[in-house]
Amino acid sequence: MFNNKNILITGGTGSFGSLFVEKILKKYNPKRLIIYSRDELKQSLMAKKIRHPSIRFFIGDVRDCNRLELAMEGVDYVVHAAALKQVDAAEYNPMECIKTNVNGAENVVKAALRNNVKKTIALSTDKASDPVNLYGATKLTSDKIFSSANNIVGKKKIRFSIVRYGNVVGSRGSVVQIFDQLKKSGSKYFPITDNRMTRFWITLDEAVNFVFSCFPRMVGGEIFIPKIPSIKIVDLAKAMDKKKINKIVGIRSGEKLHEKMISANESHLTLDYKNYYIISPSIKFEKKVNYSKNNLGEKGKKVKENFEYTSDKNPSFLNIDKIKKINKKEGF
């Protein structure tokens, strides 16, 4: 569906954006692939690494609606990946996080509406479900902005959806990167916030592929959530270096003991598909939408009352050997 189409990705030079660009150029033949980001150095490095006639680089910030509107002219599909993601930084710089994650989301919606962009998918996070930190709260707000945008499209064939997933193996600032750096520096211990801590686990490749798969499926307004395994952080530590001592340092500001991607409060809106869940919108749109069947004809069924999808109660857990295998594949 991306052949001969114009595609724009915000935050296109980040971890997700970089792989998204590489994969879309291998799988498809887009007319234009627009990398929209504010870091000129990263754009320069990407331009040297990936040379393709369809690529266009736009210096711009999602805080700048006018610039977004110019960049989206003639665009068919948008992936909104730009965000301030560091939990600690968000706690100390709340207004900056709000400007990018909330105001930026509104600007992406406005620009997409004014340019008649057919489909837009925004990337979310597990931290948006029952948020306990500012980052999660801003992403929950962003999710609501993108979902409700489907109610103001009028007769236009424009759709907005969201993809929510957990920790990406080896992404910038991730626990895998931290442990890897400590291992290489000769540290005698790994800092563990709590021995009970668990996390959802997805590779960057899986995350990008999941976003690709959601475009043809999306009806508009739903949140897509992949069914992925969990890990115990103590098992991750053993997988990376079983000789290291685990030093308990306590839970950081805004950190959860376990991750949650679907809360009990969302269970009445949740549908179970074969390889993923969707959370349908909490508001009713002017045009009635049946979320139990997607655009590919796949059918989902309602989950049980008070259902939750959390990393500690996940039926699928990776053991130490499987964690090692994934880490090796990801270069750790």
N, C-alpha and C positions, 0 to 999 in steps of 0.2 A: 504493500500500500504506500510505500515511501518512494517508489520509483517516479522520477520526473516531478517530484513535489518539492516545495520550499519549506524547509524545517528550521526552526530557531530553538536554540537551547540557552537558557540563562544560566550563568555560572558554568559556562561551557569549558573552562580550563581547569575545573576541579577534578577530584578523583573520579566521580561518576561521569562528568561531562567528557573527560578525555577518552574514557573507554567507550562511551556512547558514540562518540564521533568515529573512533576507529572501527567499531562494529557495524555501524550503519553504512560506512563506505565500503566495507567488505561484502555486506549482504544485499545492499540496494544501490541504486543509481539516482540519487537525489539531484534535482535541478539546482537548488541552492541549499547549502548547509551553513547557517549563520551562527557563529560563536559569539555570544553576547556576554561580556564580562568586563570588570573594571581594572584588571591587572594587565598592563601592557607588556610586562616582562614575560608572564606566562603565555600570553598570546604569541609573542615573538618566538618563544621556545617551541610552542605547538606548531607554528607555521614552518619552522625548520624541520620538525620531526614528521609532520603529516603534510604532504604536498598533493593537493587534489584541486582540479579546476572548479569544483562546486563550492569550495569553502570560502566563506566571507567572514572577516573579523570585524566586530563592532565593539569599540571601547564604549562602555556605558554602565550605569548603575541602575538597578531596579527601582531605586528611589526616584529616578528621573522619568516621569511618565511620558514627557514629550519625546525623549530619546527612544524609549521603548516603542512608541507609536511609529516613529520613523523606521526603526529596525524591523518592525513586523509588517511593513507594507508588502502585500502580495504573499504573505506566509500562509501555508496550509495547516501546519501542525507546530505546536509549541510544547517543549518540555521545560518546566520551571524547576531548576535545580539550585538556583542561587539562594543562599541563606547564611546567616551567622549561626553556627552550630555548636560552638563550645559552651558547655553548660556553665562552667566557672566564669567565663568572660561575660556571658549574658547576665549572670547574677550581679556582677559589678558594673555593668554598662547597660542597664535595662533599656534606656531610651534608644540607644544605637541598635539594639536587637529588634526593638519594636519598629523602628524606621525601615529596616531591611525586611524583616520577616512578615510584618503585618501591612505596613504601608506599601511595601514592595509587591506583596501579593495583590493588593487592590489595584496597583498600577498595571500589573500584568493582565489582570482581568479587563480593565478599561481599554488597554491597548489592543487586546485580542478582540474585544467586542467591536471597537471602532474600525478594525481591519478585517472583520468577518473571518477570523481564523476558525477553521472547521473544528479542530479538536485541540484541547490543551490538557495536559496532565501535569499536576503539581506533585513534587516529591514531599512526603511527610515523614514522620518518625514515630516509633513506639512511644516516645515521651509525650506525644500529643494525647494519649489515652490516660485519663485521670491524672493530668499533669501536676507535678509537685515542684517544678522549677519554672523559671521564666521562659527558658527556651521552649519547653513543652507547651506552655500557655500560648506563646506566640504562634507555634505551629498548629495548635488546635484552632486558634483564631483564623489562621491562614486556610485551614481545611474548610471551615465554615464559609469563608469568603468565596472559595472556589466552588463549593457545593451549591450555595445559594445563587451564584451567578447564573445558573441554569434557569432561574426564575425570571430573569430580566432580558433574555435573548429575544423575546417576542416570537415572530415567525421565522427568524433566521435559523438556519441549520448549523448552530454553533453549540458545542458541548464542552463542559469542563468536568474533569474527574481527578481523583487523588490516588496515589499509591503510597501505602504506609508499610515500612519494613523495619527490622531491628538493626543491630550492630553489623557493620560491614567489615569483614576480615581484612585487617591491614590498612584500613582507610586512615587518613591523616589524623594523628592524635589518639588512635585506638589503643586498646590495652595490648594488642599484639605488637604494635610498634614500640610501645613503652617497654615491654618485657624483652623484646629483641635488642633494643638499645642498651638495656641494663646487662643483658647477657654478653654483648660484645664489649662492654666497658669493664667487665670483670666483677660486677657487683656480686656480693655474697648472698643477696636476698632479692625476692620479688615482693613489692608492696601489694598486699591483699586487703581490700577494704573490709571484707567479712567472709568467713569460711563458707557461709551458706549461699553466697551470691551466685546467681545464674543469669545467663544472657541468651537471647535469640542469636542465631549465627547464620549469616548469609555471605557468600562471596560477592565481590563486585560484579563479576561476570553474570552470576545468577540474578542480581538486582537489575542490571541493564536488560537482560533477556526478559525479565518479568515485565518491565515497563514496555518493551516492544510488544509483548503479548497482550497487554491491556488496551492498546489503541484500537484494534479491531473489535474488541469485546465491549468497550465502554458504551453505556447508554446515556450517561451524563448525571453527575451529582453523587455517584457512589464512591466509596473508599475501597480500593482493592488491597487485600492483605494476603501475602503468600504463606503457604504452609511450609514452614522451615524448622529445622531442628534447634535444640537448645544445647548449651554447654554449662558445666560448672566451672567457675573461674579457677578453682583449685586444680581441676583437671587440665585446664589450659596451661597453668604454671608447670605442672608435671610434664606435659607434652613438650614444652619448650626447653625445660632443663630440670630433670628430676632431682638433681643434686642441690639446687637452690633452696634456701630456707624461705618459708613464707612469713613475712612480717606483717602482722595485722595493724593497719594504720587508721581504720575507722572510715565510715561512710562520709564522703565529701558533701559539701553544700549542694542541695538539689539533686542528689543521687538516690536512686531506688535500689532496694535489695534485689528485687526481681523485676523483669520487664513485663509490660502489659501492652498488648496490641488491640485487644478487644475487652472492654470492661463489661461487667454485669449490667450496667446502665444502658449499654448499647445492644444487649442481647436481643431485644425485641425488634431491632432493626437489621439484625445480622442474618445473612444467608450463607449456607455451606455449599460450596462448589467442589469439584473433584480435587483440585490442587491449590485452591485459594478460598478465602472468604470475601464477602463484600458487606460493607455497612451501608445501607441505603440512607438517604437524607432524612433528617428528623422533621423537616418542614414538608408540606405538601405543595407540589408545583401546580401551576395553572393547568398544565397538560398532564393527565394521569400517566404515570410510568410504571410498568411492571418489571421490577428488578429481579424477579425469580427466573427470568430468561434473558440472556444477554444477546448481543447482536450476531453471535455465531450460532445461536440456537441452543447453547448449553443451558441446562436447568440447575437451579440451586434450590435447596430446601431450608426452611427456617430451623435455627438452632434451638436447643431447649432453653426454657426460661432460666435466667441468671447465669447463662453460659459465659465463661471468661476464657480468653486465650492469653495465658501467661507463661513466662519462660520456666517457672518452677513446676508447673503442672502440665507441661507439654508432653504428650505421649512419645515424642521422638527426642532422644538425647544422644549426642555424639560421645563415644568413649575416647579414651586417650589416644589409641591407635588411629582412629578416624580423624581426630583433631590434628595429629602429626601429619597425616597424609594430606589434609587440606592445607596446612601451613606450608608444607614443602612445595606444593603446587603453586601457592601464592608467593613463594620466595622467602619464607621465614624458617 
